[in-house]
Amino acid sequence: MIIKNRKLKQLAVACASAFALMAASTAAKAAEAPVKAVSEQYVWDLTDFYATQKDWEAEVERLRGEVDSLKQYQGKLGESAKTLLKALDAQSVYNKELMRVWTYASNIRNTNLGDAKGQEMVGRLQALWQAVSASTSFMDPELVALGEEKIEAFIKSEPGLAKHALSLRDTLRKGKHVLSPETEKAISLMGTALSASQNARDILANAEIEWPTITLSDGTKAHLTNAGYALHRAAPAREDRAAVFDAFWGRYKDFESTFGATLNGEVQANVATATARKYDNTLQYFLAGDNIPEEVYRTLVKVTNDRIGVLHRYFKLRARMLDIKDLGYHDIYPDLVKTDLTFPIDKTREYMLESIEIMGPEYRDKFAKASVDRWMHVYPQPGKRSGAYMSGAAYDVHPLILLNHQDDYNSASTYAHEWGHAMHKVLTNENQPFELSNFSIFTTEIAAIAKEIILQEHMLENAKSEEERLFYLGYALEQMRGTFFRQVMFSEFELAIHETVERGEALTGARMTEIYGEILKRYHGHEQGVMNITEREMIEWAYIPHFYYNFYVYQYATSIAGAAYFVDQLKTGGDEARENYLDFLKAGGNNYPVEILKDAGLDMTSPVPYNAVIDRMESVMDKIEAILDKKDG
């Protein structure tokens, strides 16, 4: 019923771009880009949230003064349906305003991470959020104690409870995993302590390790921090790429035991929490929040392994396009096809408008209006958060979009992705009450990646040359490799290390390297001679911060699979398919994610969506090979 502290991470991050873990190189370039004067059109206007920071300050103080206001209902939730409704409505009002002040503060902070004022604003809200969590920790245990029969009787007798019904039933569903009020309060106060492993890992990786500097073949001094690695791993000269990998992964290997200890700490805490809450396993615990069946995760991994030959075909095609006989892991990042095409922000918007004709006039007109309002912070500037996201927690206002636009196609694709999120939020908020507007990452990433694919299809259809077609096809191919296959590989590793601890086995850095190495070799066709995987890159697990987000990355893979399915439907199904898809966007969070998708005709527990994206990858490779054969012939 309450907004748990762990939700803060979701609200702060909002979402990643479709290239997910591959996008670090773009972020590194954005951070180093020169600052240019820009029109205020490309800087968001936060006065729609609060006219001044003083108004924000006043609202925060008001909320702080009301942090214990719901305690008046403690012990009384079962008195009557009207009492329960008053309590839940009061909670909704408070949470809605809390999310609004959070949205304002976090987005001010993210435009200049070094500014002490923004840091202080966010810090105040983090403390307030934890206080609210502790103050309302009585609610879930008390509702569970009322039991299903009484709750259902209340819902039937009081129409006002309809908008709360899903949340009430969800609390009952998780009832056997809800602990005593005292224990729930203690766990809510442990949020910061349980983040210690991740914090230690981040400090080690980003602040304390002395990263190497190497000289590339053109004389460039490459300082191989995490950002430096992302910038130089696609160096044109193959010997430079090998040198970058040798130096960078060698330094991670030096700290294998320490990184192993931090990730083991995270896994041990996860397993202990899942056990304390009486889940069968840790995977079930982390999927339970959105009521995602384990079958989704395990079917995703199974289908991917059953069709791993498609990924191996991709690597063979990559070797052909790069003219490399002995493909290595250091050859996975150079662009397959380069282009001198540019995508300024205004032109990007035009392309987006043209591409979404397939969505119908309602969607197109809403985007046309929203995209010229000041909802975006477009260009890089000193101290600005890297990457891109959509921030849509403020129900009564509008979404915000942070970009670091570079006038390249990756930036255009990111624009489509984040507007996919924003339009999902617009349609949800127009059609759902606040209580049913909090859609899942599981569904909204589908909405975002679908817009990327729709833009790709539009650009491909309007390409003016075979070289331009080859560029868009190559981009699409690499997106599927990075967003589907690579994320499933990470997901398989994440499941394996948790199951290792669940079996009572030791989980050291060396053991993680062994587990990751086996999976890495299988995915990249090491035994089949497709790509040579050496011990050097088997330490890559230590580089991936998402393993501390706990069964999060699989959603990148499910999302691109679902997006591929829906785009195919939009292209072939006519008006019915379009209305079906729009209904999916308007549903927001009015049901569990898997059920919302089933209503839209997509069963994520079946192999269908995963085969759809793999089939799409095969089709793209067919087109690329046809172009290459024609050129070679």
Rosetta blueprint (number, residue, H / E / L):
1 M L
2 I L
3 I L
4 K L
5 N L
6 R L
7 K H
8 L H
9 K H
10 Q H
11 L H
12 A H
13 V H
14 A L
15 C L
16 A L
17 S L
18 A L
19 F L
20 A H
21 L H
22 M H
23 A H
24 A H
25 S H
26 T H
27 A H
28 A H
29 K H
30 A H
31 A H
32 E H
33 A L
34 P L
35 V L
36 K L
37 A L
38 V L
39 S L
40 E H
41 Q H
42 Y H
43 V L
44 W L
45 D L
46 L H
47 T H
48 D H
49 F L
50 Y L
51 A L
52 T L
53 Q H
54 K H
55 D H
56 W H
57 E H
58 A H
59 E H
60 V H
61 E H
62 R H
63 L H
64 R H
65 G H
66 E L
67 V L
68 D L
69 S H
70 L H
71 K H
72 Q H
73 Y H
74 Q L
75 G L
76 K L
77 L L
78 G L
79 E L
80 S L
81 A H
82 K H
83 T H
84 L H
85 L H
86 K H
87 A H
88 L H
89 D H
90 A H
91 Q H
92 S H
93 V H
94 Y H
95 N H
96 K H
97 E H
98 L H
99 M H
100 R H
101 V H
102 W H
103 T H
104 Y H
105 A H
106 S H
107 N H
108 I H
109 R H
110 N H
111 T H
112 N L
113 L L
114 G L
115 D L
116 A H
117 K H
118 G H
119 Q H
120 E H
121 M H
122 V H
123 G H
124 R H
125 L H
126 Q H
127 A H
128 L H
129 W H
130 Q H
131 A H
132 V H
133 S H
134 A H
135 S H
136 T L
137 S L
138 F L
139 M H
140 D H
141 P H
142 E H
143 L H
144 V H
145 A H
146 L H
147 G L
148 E H
149 E H
150 K H
151 I H
152 E H
153 A H
154 F H
155 I H
156 K H
157 S H
158 E L
159 P H
160 G H
161 L H
162 A H
163 K H
164 H H
165 A H
166 L H
167 S H
168 L H
169 R H
170 D H
171 T H
172 L H
173 R H
174 K L
175 G H
176 K H
177 H H
178 V L
179 L L
180 S L
181 P H
182 E H
183 T H
184 E H
185 K H
186 A H
187 I H
188 S H
189 L L
190 M L
191 G L
192 T L
193 A H
194 L H
195 S H
196 A H
197 S H
198 Q H
199 N H
200 A H
201 R H
202 D H
203 I H
204 L H
205 A H
206 N H
207 A H
208 E H
209 I L
210 E L
211 W L
212 P L
213 T E
214 I E
215 T E
216 L L
217 S L
218 D L
219 G L
220 T L
221 K E
222 A E
223 H E
224 L L
225 T L
226 N H
227 A H
228 G H
229 Y H
230 A H
231 L H
232 H H
233 R L
234 A L
235 A L
236 P L
237 A L
238 R H
239 E H
240 D H
241 R H
242 A H
243 A H
244 V H
245 F H
246 D H
247 A H
248 F H
249 W H
250 G H
251 R H
252 Y H
253 K H
254 D H
255 F L
256 E H
257 S H
258 T H
259 F H
260 G H
261 A H
262 T H
263 L H
264 N H
265 G H
266 E H
267 V H
268 Q H
269 A H
270 N H
271 V H
272 A H
273 T H
274 A H
275 T H
276 A H
277 R L
278 K L
279 Y L
280 D L
281 N L
282 T H
283 L H
284 Q H
285 Y H
286 F H
287 L H
288 A H
289 G L
290 D L
291 N L
292 I L
293 P L
294 E H
295 E H
296 V H
297 Y H
298 R H
299 T H
300 L H
301 V H
302 K H
303 V H
304 T H
305 N H
306 D H
307 R L
308 I H
309 G H
310 V H
311 L H
312 H H
313 R H
314 Y H
315 F H
316 K H
317 L H
318 R H
319 A H
320 R H
321 M H
322 L H
323 D L
324 I L
325 K L
326 D L
327 L L
328 G E
329 Y H
330 H H
331 D H
332 I L
333 Y L
334 P L
335 D L
336 L L
337 V L
338 K L
339 T L
340 D L
341 L L
342 T L
343 F L
344 P L
345 I H
346 D H
347 K H
348 T H
349 R H
350 E H
351 Y H
352 M H
353 L H
354 E H
355 S H
356 I H
357 E H
358 I H
359 M H
360 G L
361 P H
362 E H
363 Y H
364 R H
365 D H
366 K H
367 F H
368 A H
369 K H
370 A H
371 S L
372 V L
373 D L
374 R L
375 W L
376 M E
377 H E
378 V L
379 Y L
380 P L
381 Q L
382 P L
383 G L
384 K L
385 R L
386 S L
387 G L
388 A L
389 Y E
390 M E
391 S E
392 G L
393 A L
394 A L
395 Y L
396 D L
397 V L
398 H L
399 P L
400 L E
401 I E
402 L E
403 L L
404 N L
405 H L
406 Q L
407 D L
408 D L
409 Y H
410 N H
411 S H
412 A H
413 S H
414 T H
415 Y H
416 A H
417 H H
418 E H
419 W H
420 G H
421 H H
422 A H
423 M H
424 H H
425 K H
426 V H
427 L H
428 T H
429 N H
430 E H
431 N H
432 Q L
433 P L
434 F H
435 E H
436 L H
437 S L
438 N L
439 F L
440 S L
441 I H
442 F H
443 T H
444 T H
445 E H
446 I H
447 A H
448 A H
449 I H
450 A H
451 K H
452 E H
453 I H
454 I H
455 L H
456 Q H
457 E H
458 H H
459 M H
460 L H
461 E H
462 N L
463 A L
464 K L
465 S L
466 E H
467 E H
468 E H
469 R H
470 L H
471 F H
472 Y H
473 L H
474 G H
475 Y H
476 A H
477 L H
478 E H
479 Q H
480 M H
481 R H
482 G H
483 T H
484 F H
485 F H
486 R H
487 Q H
488 V H
489 M H
490 F H
491 S H
492 E H
493 F H
494 E H
495 L H
496 A H
497 I H
498 H H
499 E H
500 T H
501 V H
502 E H
503 R L
504 G L
505 E L
506 A L
507 L L
508 T L
509 G H
510 A H
511 R H
512 M H
513 T H
514 E H
515 I H
516 Y H
517 G H
518 E H
519 I H
520 L H
521 K H
522 R H
523 Y H
524 H L
525 G L
526 H L
527 E L
528 Q L
529 G L
530 V L
531 M L
532 N E
533 I L
534 T L
535 E H
536 R H
537 E H
538 M H
539 I H
540 E H
541 W H
542 A H
543 Y H
544 I L
545 P H
546 H H
547 F H
548 Y H
549 Y L
550 N L
551 F L
552 Y L
553 V L
554 Y H
555 Q H
556 Y H
557 A H
558 T H
559 S H
560 I H
561 A H
562 G H
563 A H
564 A H
565 Y H
566 F H
567 V H
568 D H
569 Q H
570 L H
571 K H
572 T H
573 G L
574 G H
575 D H
576 E H
577 A H
578 R H
579 E H
580 N H
581 Y H
582 L H
583 D H
584 F H
585 L H
586 K H
587 A H
588 G L
589 G L
590 N L
591 N L
592 Y L
593 P H
594 V H
595 E H
596 I H
597 L H
598 K H
599 D H
600 A L
601 G L
602 L L
603 D L
604 M L
605 T L
606 S L
607 P L
608 V H
609 P H
610 Y H
611 N H
612 A H
613 V H
614 I H
615 D H
616 R H
617 M H
618 E H
619 S H
620 V H
621 M H
622 D H
623 K H
624 I H
625 E H
626 A H
627 I H
628 L H
629 D H
630 K H
631 K H
632 D H
633 G L
